[in-house]
């Protein structure tokens, strides 16, 4: 079982990683689908462990959905902006 801080750290790192354009991923083993899966899994596990910041779950869910939709519709700038806004909100400090 992974600790909340560790899950949020993974999520934060993946939010940065997903901003790479498909042709700019640093390795052939890193891609959008893997990043999306890691973000979804980390967030799913983390939100189940949140105790104090539960009111932020729905807004973060909505932003993640909007981010994935933007990336998948080809609007990578919007997707990257949303990812970085979540990262900048210091998602690692949720409790």
C-alpha positions in Angstrom: 0.0 0.0 0.0 1.4 3.3 -1.1 1.4 6.4 1.2 -0.7 9.4 0.3 2.4 11.7 0.0 4.1 9.3 -2.3 1.0 9.0 -4.5 0.6 12.7 -4.7 4.3 13.0 -5.6 3.8 10.5 -8.5 0.8 12.5 -9.6 2.7 15.8 -9.5 5.5 14.3 -11.6 3.1 12.8 -14.1 1.3 16.1 -14.5 4.6 17.6 -15.7 5.4 14.6 -17.9 2.1 14.7 -19.7 2.8 18.1 -21.0 5.4 16.8 -23.4 4.1 16.8 -27.0 3.9 13.3 -28.6 7.1 13.9 -30.5 9.0 15.4 -27.5 8.7 12.6 -25.0 12.3 12.0 -23.6 12.2 8.2 -24.3 10.3 5.8 -26.5 8.9 4.2 -23.3 7.1 7.3 -22.3 3.9 8.3 -24.0 0.6 10.0 -23.5 -1.4 6.8 -22.8 1.1 5.7 -20.1 1.1 9.2 -18.6 -2.7 9.3 -18.6 -2.9 5.9 -17.0 -0.4 6.8 -14.3 -2.3 10.0 -13.5 -5.6 8.3 -13.3 -4.3 5.5 -11.1 -2.3 7.8 -8.8 -5.3 10.1 -8.4 -7.8 7.3 -7.8 -5.6 5.8 -5.0 -4.8 9.2 -3.5 -8.3 10.6 -3.4 -9.4 7.4 -1.5 -6.9 8.4 1.2 -7.7 12.1 1.5 -9.1 13.1 4.9 -9.0 16.9 5.1 -9.2 18.1 1.6 -12.1 16.0 0.3 -13.9 19.1 -1.0 -11.2 19.4 -3.6 -11.9 16.0 -5.1 -14.7 17.0 -7.4 -12.9 20.1 -8.8 -9.7 18.1 -9.4 -11.7 15.3 -11.1 -13.3 17.9 -13.4 -10.0 19.5 -14.3 -8.4 16.2 -15.0 -11.3 15.3 -17.3 -11.0 18.6 -19.1 -7.2 18.2 -19.4 -7.6 14.7 -21.0 -10.3 15.9 -23.3 -8.1 18.8 -24.4 -5.1 16.5 -25.1 -7.3 14.0 -27.0 -9.0 16.6 -29.1 -5.6 18.0 -30.2 -5.6 21.1 -28.0 -2.3 20.3 -26.3 -1.7 23.9 -25.2 -4.9 23.9 -23.1 -4.2 20.4 -21.8 -0.7 21.5 -20.8 -2.0 24.7 -19.2 -4.5 22.7 -17.0 -1.8 20.1 -16.1 0.6 22.9 -15.0 -2.2 24.7 -13.1 -2.8 21.6 -11.1 0.9 21.1 -10.5 1.3 24.8 -9.5 -1.5 24.4 -7.0 0.9 22.2 -5.1 -1.2 19.1 -5.3 1.5 17.3 -3.3 0.3 19.1 -0.1 -3.3 17.7 -0.1 -4.2 16.0 3.1 
